[in-house]
């Protein structure tokens, strides 16, 4: 696979210009303290053309540009994870799902608004008692008198309070059937019966995660994602390219966080004096930074390789699982090494970005399929015998 270097750098430059103009560090510090990101940023992303990368061309977008989306996520996360999370609520949860799974009517209704930054989507998969085994979801949906009625609870629904719609994975048949009876329902956040409560976390401020309660939420049948063909077909919608992108998104955000932490530690090492000498001249520090740069480059190459395979519709399940495992673990180690061995106590104190990078990176070996799940995926997909 030939890597489109020039095209990639164009997306990177556009993302950086947007960040420098709209998300300077002083504003980010203020927003992070408030645990809030301004909704209007998504409209400004639309104006910069950044939302077009996952909208089909017939609706004014650029088609399914998975690598471009990944690079923009990386750059955004290197500045602040909440910017990447907000972006994903449009291009990932919204346009990618609607463009590949929605009916023509649903695409015509939602995609132009997503492209203009007018609406946002959240993703309701996990539940209080259901994590990685999504075939065991208990939230149910039934059909009554030409309507659909959704009842249950979702957990770890990032951005739910800001979203206009939540894509809810619900059981549309017998629990024993597991994968055969699942459907995605487009649930408006303001629909009667929808309740949202924030789950306070140590990191990822500005992009809070929520519990979502669904108390007999009654909707039109047009809110079944994919229409009649989508009923009881949720598992096939979840598997395949959608699942690979679901693994890639946290991978790219972790990559960006490590990039930001490494950049700050690299600069700090050239400013900090110890014993009358810049610490970048000490071999111990130089080796830590050299190792971190090398590990980060390996992470970037693995992540981009997976993104390109998904974009080109090449079988990528093993590649994305390997990327999620390797990148999330390695980037966590990169951030912690930069904090501990380069910046020391200053990397633990507010006033530097490092303190925020440390809080944010810790969740990425868990979200989007934990590293333990990815190890299982890799062994199973590569046909390693169990006996």
C-alpha positions as CSV (number, residue, x, y, z in Angstrom):
1,X,0.0,0.0,0.0
2,X,1.4,3.3,-1.1
3,X,1.2,6.0,1.7
4,X,-0.2,9.3,0.5
5,X,2.3,11.5,2.3
6,X,1.4,14.8,0.6
7,X,-2.3,14.4,1.1
8,X,-1.7,13.4,4.8
9,X,0.3,16.5,5.5
10,X,-2.4,18.7,4.0
11,X,-4.9,17.3,6.4
12,X,-2.5,17.7,9.3
13,X,-1.7,21.3,8.3
14,X,-5.5,22.2,8.1
15,X,-6.1,20.7,11.6
16,X,-3.1,22.6,13.1
17,X,-4.3,25.9,11.6
18,X,-7.7,25.3,13.1
19,X,-6.3,24.5,16.5
20,X,-4.0,27.5,16.6
21,X,-6.9,29.8,15.6
22,X,-9.7,28.3,17.7
23,X,-8.1,26.3,20.5
24,X,-5.1,28.2,22.0
25,X,-3.7,26.7,25.3
26,X,-5.1,29.4,27.5
27,X,-8.6,28.7,26.3
28,X,-8.1,24.9,26.7
29,X,-7.0,25.4,30.3
30,X,-10.1,27.4,31.0
31,X,-12.4,24.9,29.3
32,X,-10.8,22.0,31.0
33,X,-11.3,23.5,34.4
34,X,-14.9,24.0,33.5
35,X,-15.2,20.4,32.2
36,X,-16.7,22.0,29.1
37,X,-16.0,22.3,25.4
38,X,-17.9,25.0,23.4
39,X,-20.5,23.4,21.0
40,X,-19.7,26.1,18.4
41,X,-16.3,24.6,17.7
42,X,-18.0,21.9,15.6
43,X,-19.5,24.6,13.3
44,X,-16.0,26.1,13.0
45,X,-14.7,22.6,12.1
46,X,-17.4,22.5,9.4
47,X,-16.3,25.9,8.1
48,X,-12.7,24.6,7.8
49,X,-13.9,21.6,5.8
50,X,-12.8,19.1,8.4
51,X,-16.2,17.4,8.7
52,X,-16.3,16.4,5.0
53,X,-13.9,13.5,5.3
54,X,-16.6,10.9,6.1
55,X,-19.6,12.3,4.3
56,X,-20.4,10.7,0.9
57,X,-19.7,12.9,-2.1
58,X,-23.4,12.9,-3.2
59,X,-24.1,14.8,0.0
60,X,-21.3,17.3,-0.4
61,X,-18.5,15.5,1.3
62,X,-15.3,13.8,0.3
63,X,-16.3,10.2,0.8
64,X,-15.0,7.7,3.3
65,X,-11.5,9.1,4.1
66,X,-10.5,7.0,7.1
67,X,-6.9,7.9,7.1
68,X,-7.7,11.7,6.9
69,X,-10.1,11.3,9.8
70,X,-7.4,9.4,11.7
71,X,-4.8,12.1,11.1
72,X,-7.2,14.9,12.2
73,X,-8.1,12.9,15.4
74,X,-4.3,12.6,16.1
75,X,-3.6,16.3,15.7
76,X,-6.7,17.3,17.7
77,X,-5.8,15.0,20.6
78,X,-2.2,16.3,20.7
79,X,-3.8,19.6,21.6
80,X,-6.7,18.4,23.8
81,X,-8.5,15.1,23.9
82,X,-11.9,16.8,24.1
83,X,-11.5,18.4,20.7
84,X,-10.9,15.0,19.2
85,X,-13.9,13.6,21.0
86,X,-16.2,16.4,19.8
87,X,-14.9,15.8,16.2
88,X,-15.6,12.1,16.5
89,X,-19.2,12.8,17.4
90,X,-19.7,14.2,13.9
91,X,-17.4,12.2,11.6
92,X,-17.3,8.9,13.5
93,X,-20.5,8.3,15.4
94,X,-22.5,10.4,12.9
95,X,-21.4,10.5,9.3
96,X,-19.6,7.1,9.1
97,X,-22.6,5.2,10.6
98,X,-25.2,7.1,8.7
99,X,-23.3,7.0,5.4
100,X,-22.8,3.2,5.5
101,X,-26.0,2.0,7.4
102,X,-28.7,4.6,7.0
103,X,-31.6,4.4,4.5
104,X,-31.6,6.9,1.7
105,X,-34.1,8.9,3.6
106,X,-32.0,8.9,6.8
107,X,-28.9,9.9,4.9
108,X,-30.8,12.8,3.2
109,X,-32.1,13.9,6.6
110,X,-28.9,13.7,8.7
111,X,-25.8,13.8,6.5
112,X,-26.2,17.4,5.3
113,X,-26.7,18.6,8.9
114,X,-23.7,16.6,10.0
115,X,-21.6,18.2,7.3
116,X,-22.6,21.7,8.4
117,X,-21.9,21.0,12.0
118,X,-25.6,21.4,13.0
119,X,-26.1,18.0,14.8
120,X,-24.0,15.6,16.8
121,X,-24.3,11.9,17.6
122,X,-23.3,9.8,20.6
123,X,-22.9,6.0,20.6
124,X,-24.8,3.8,23.1
125,X,-23.2,0.4,23.2
126,X,-22.0,-0.5,26.8
127,X,-24.4,-1.1,29.7
128,X,-23.9,-1.2,33.5
129,X,-23.6,-5.0,33.3
130,X,-22.3,-5.3,29.7
131,X,-18.8,-4.3,28.5
132,X,-17.0,-6.1,25.7
133,X,-19.6,-8.7,25.2
134,X,-22.0,-6.5,23.2
135,X,-24.1,-9.5,22.1
136,X,-25.4,-9.7,25.7
137,X,-27.0,-6.2,25.8
138,X,-30.2,-6.1,27.8
139,X,-31.6,-2.7,26.6
140,X,-34.6,-3.8,24.6
141,X,-36.7,-2.4,21.8
142,X,-40.1,-3.6,20.8
143,X,-42.6,-2.7,18.1
144,X,-46.1,-1.5,19.1
145,X,-48.8,0.0,16.9
146,X,-46.4,1.3,14.3
147,X,-43.9,2.6,16.8
148,X,-40.7,1.4,18.5
149,X,-40.4,1.5,22.3
150,X,-36.9,1.4,23.8
151,X,-36.3,0.5,27.5
152,X,-33.0,0.0,29.3
153,X,-29.8,1.7,30.3
154,X,-26.5,2.6,28.6
155,X,-23.1,3.4,30.3
156,X,-20.0,5.2,29.1
157,X,-21.9,7.2,26.5
158,X,-19.4,9.9,25.8
159,X,-20.9,13.3,24.9
160,X,-24.5,12.2,25.4
161,X,-25.5,15.5,27.0
162,X,-24.2,17.5,24.0
163,X,-25.5,15.1,21.3
164,X,-28.7,15.6,19.4
165,X,-29.1,11.8,18.8
166,X,-27.8,8.7,20.5
167,X,-27.3,5.5,18.4
168,X,-28.5,2.9,20.8
169,X,-27.7,-0.8,20.3
170,X,-30.8,-2.6,21.6
171,X,-32.2,-6.2,21.8
172,X,-35.1,-6.6,19.4
173,X,-35.7,-10.2,20.2
174,X,-34.9,-13.1,22.5
175,X,-31.8,-12.7,24.7
176,X,-30.8,-16.3,24.0
177,X,-30.5,-15.5,20.3
178,X,-27.7,-13.0,21.1
179,X,-26.3,-11.7,17.8
180,X,-29.4,-12.6,15.7
181,X,-31.8,-10.1,17.5
182,X,-30.1,-6.7,17.8
183,X,-31.0,-3.4,16.2
184,X,-29.7,0.2,16.2
185,X,-32.2,2.8,17.1
186,X,-31.7,6.6,16.5
187,X,-32.8,8.1,19.8
188,X,-33.2,11.9,20.1
189,X,-31.6,13.1,23.3
190,X,-34.7,15.2,24.1
191,X,-37.2,12.5,23.6
192,X,-39.6,11.8,26.5
193,X,-38.2,9.1,28.7
194,X,-34.5,9.8,28.1
195,X,-32.5,10.6,31.2
196,X,-28.8,11.5,31.3
197,X,-26.4,11.6,34.3
198,X,-22.7,12.4,34.1
199,X,-20.1,9.8,35.4
200,X,-17.3,11.9,36.9
201,X,-13.9,10.7,35.8
202,X,-10.3,11.6,36.6
203,X,-9.4,12.5,33.0
204,X,-11.0,13.3,29.7
205,X,-12.4,16.5,31.0
206,X,-14.4,18.6,28.5
207,X,-15.7,15.4,26.9
208,X,-17.7,13.9,29.8
209,X,-19.2,10.4,29.7
210,X,-22.7,9.6,30.9
211,X,-25.2,7.0,32.0
212,X,-28.3,7.1,29.7
213,X,-31.6,5.9,31.0
214,X,-34.3,4.9,28.5
215,X,-37.7,4.6,30.1
216,X,-40.1,3.4,27.5
217,X,-38.9,5.9,24.9
218,X,-41.5,5.8,22.1
219,X,-40.3,6.7,18.6
220,X,-41.4,6.4,15.0
221,X,-40.3,3.3,13.1
222,X,-38.3,5.6,10.9
223,X,-35.8,5.8,13.8
224,X,-34.6,2.2,13.2
225,X,-31.2,2.7,11.6
226,X,-31.3,1.1,8.2
227,X,-35.0,0.9,8.2
228,X,-36.7,-2.5,7.9
229,X,-33.4,-4.0,6.7
230,X,-31.8,-2.9,9.9
231,X,-34.3,-4.6,12.2
232,X,-32.6,-7.6,13.9
233,X,-29.5,-6.8,11.8
234,X,-27.6,-4.7,14.4
235,X,-24.8,-7.2,14.8
236,X,-23.8,-7.2,11.1
237,X,-23.9,-3.3,11.3
238,X,-21.6,-3.4,14.4
239,X,-19.1,-6.0,13.0
240,X,-16.8,-5.4,10.0
241,X,-15.5,-2.0,9.1
242,X,-17.5,-0.2,11.8
243,X,-15.8,-2.3,14.5
244,X,-12.4,-1.7,13.0
245,X,-13.0,2.1,13.0
246,X,-14.3,1.8,16.6
247,X,-10.9,0.4,17.5
248,X,-9.0,2.9,15.4
249,X,-10.6,6.0,17.0
250,X,-9.2,5.6,20.5
251,X,-6.0,4.4,19.0
252,X,-5.5,7.7,17.2
253,X,-6.5,9.7,20.2
254,X,-3.9,7.9,22.3
255,X,-1.3,8.5,19.6
256,X,-2.1,12.2,19.7
257,X,-1.9,12.4,23.5
258,X,1.5,10.8,23.4
259,X,2.6,13.1,20.6
260,X,1.6,16.2,22.7
261,X,3.3,14.8,25.8
262,X,6.5,14.0,23.9
263,X,6.6,17.5,22.3
264,X,6.3,19.2,25.7
265,X,8.9,17.0,27.3
266,X,11.3,17.5,24.3
267,X,10.9,21.3,24.6
268,X,11.1,21.2,28.5
269,X,14.4,19.3,28.3
270,X,16.0,22.2,26.4
271,X,14.8,24.8,28.8
272,X,15.3,23.1,32.2
273,X,18.7,23.7,33.8
274,X,20.2,21.3,36.3
275,X,23.7,21.8,37.6
276,X,24.2,24.7,35.2
277,X,23.4,22.5,32.2
278,X,20.3,21.9,30.2
279,X,18.9,18.5,31.0
280,X,18.7,17.6,27.3
281,X,22.5,17.2,27.6
282,X,22.3,14.4,30.2
283,X,22.5,11.0,28.7
284,X,19.7,9.5,30.9
285,X,17.3,12.1,29.6
286,X,18.5,11.8,26.0
287,X,17.9,8.1,26.1
288,X,14.4,8.4,27.5
289,X,13.5,10.9,24.8
290,X,15.2,8.9,22.0
291,X,13.3,5.7,23.1
292,X,10.1,7.6,23.3
293,X,10.5,9.1,19.8
294,X,11.2,5.6,18.4
295,X,8.3,4.0,20.1
296,X,6.0,6.8,19.0
297,X,7.0,6.4,15.4
298,X,6.4,2.7,15.5
299,X,2.9,3.4,17.0
300,X,2.2,6.0,14.2
301,X,3.2,3.6,11.4
302,X,1.1,0.7,12.9
303,X,-2.0,3.0,13.3
304,X,-1.7,4.5,9.8
305,X,-1.3,1.0,8.3
306,X,-4.6,-0.1,10.0
307,X,-6.4,3.0,8.8
308,X,-5.3,2.6,5.2
309,X,-6.4,-1.0,5.2
310,X,-9.8,-0.1,6.5
311,X,-10.1,2.8,4.0
312,X,-9.2,0.5,1.1
313,X,-11.6,-2.3,2.3
314,X,-8.8,-4.7,2.9
315,X,-9.3,-7.3,5.7
316,X,-8.0,-5.4,8.7
317,X,-9.4,-7.0,11.9
318,X,-6.0,-8.4,13.0
319,X,-4.2,-5.1,12.1
320,X,-6.7,-2.9,14.0
321,X,-6.6,-5.2,17.1
322,X,-2.8,-5.1,17.0
323,X,-2.8,-1.3,16.6
324,X,-5.3,-0.9,19.5
325,X,-3.2,-3.1,21.8
326,X,0.3,-1.8,20.9
327,X,-0.5,1.9,20.5
328,X,-2.6,2.3,23.6
329,X,-0.1,0.5,25.8
330,X,3.0,2.0,24.2
331,X,1.6,5.6,24.3
332,X,0.6,5.2,27.9
333,X,4.3,4.2,28.6
334,X,5.5,7.1,26.5
335,X,3.5,9.7,28.4
336,X,4.4,8.3,31.8
337,X,8.1,8.1,30.9
338,X,8.1,11.8,29.8
339,X,6.3,12.8,33.0
340,X,8.5,10.8,35.4
341,X,11.9,10.8,33.8
342,X,12.0,14.2,32.0
343,X,9.6,16.6,33.7
344,X,9.5,15.1,37.1
345,X,7.4,17.0,39.6
346,X,6.6,19.8,37.1
347,X,4.9,17.1,35.0
348,X,2.7,16.4,38.0
349,X,1.7,20.0,38.7
350,X,-0.9,22.1,36.9
351,X,0.5,24.7,34.7
352,X,2.0,22.2,32.2
353,X,0.0,20.2,29.8
354,X,1.7,17.0,31.0
355,X,-0.5,16.7,34.0
356,X,-3.5,16.6,31.7
357,X,-1.9,14.2,29.3
358,X,-1.2,11.8,32.1
359,X,-4.8,11.9,33.4
360,X,-6.2,11.4,29.9
361,X,-3.9,8.6,28.6
362,X,-4.7,6.1,31.4
363,X,-8.1,5.2,30.0
364,X,-7.0,4.2,26.5
365,X,-5.8,0.7,27.3
366,X,-9.4,0.2,28.4
367,X,-11.8,2.0,26.1
368,X,-12.7,0.8,22.6
369,X,-11.9,-2.8,23.5
370,X,-9.4,-3.4,26.3
371,X,-5.9,-4.7,25.7
372,X,-7.0,-8.0,27.1
373,X,-9.9,-8.2,24.6
374,X,-7.4,-7.3,21.8
375,X,-5.1,-10.1,22.8
376,X,-8.0,-12.5,22.6
377,X,-9.0,-11.1,19.2
378,X,-5.5,-11.5,17.8
379,X,-5.1,-15.1,19.0
380,X,-8.6,-16.0,17.7
381,X,-8.4,-14.3,14.4
382,X,-5.0,-15.8,13.7
383,X,-6.5,-19.3,14.4
384,X,-4.3,-20.1,17.4
385,X,-5.7,-23.5,18.7
386,X,-7.1,-23.5,22.3
387,X,-6.1,-27.1,23.0
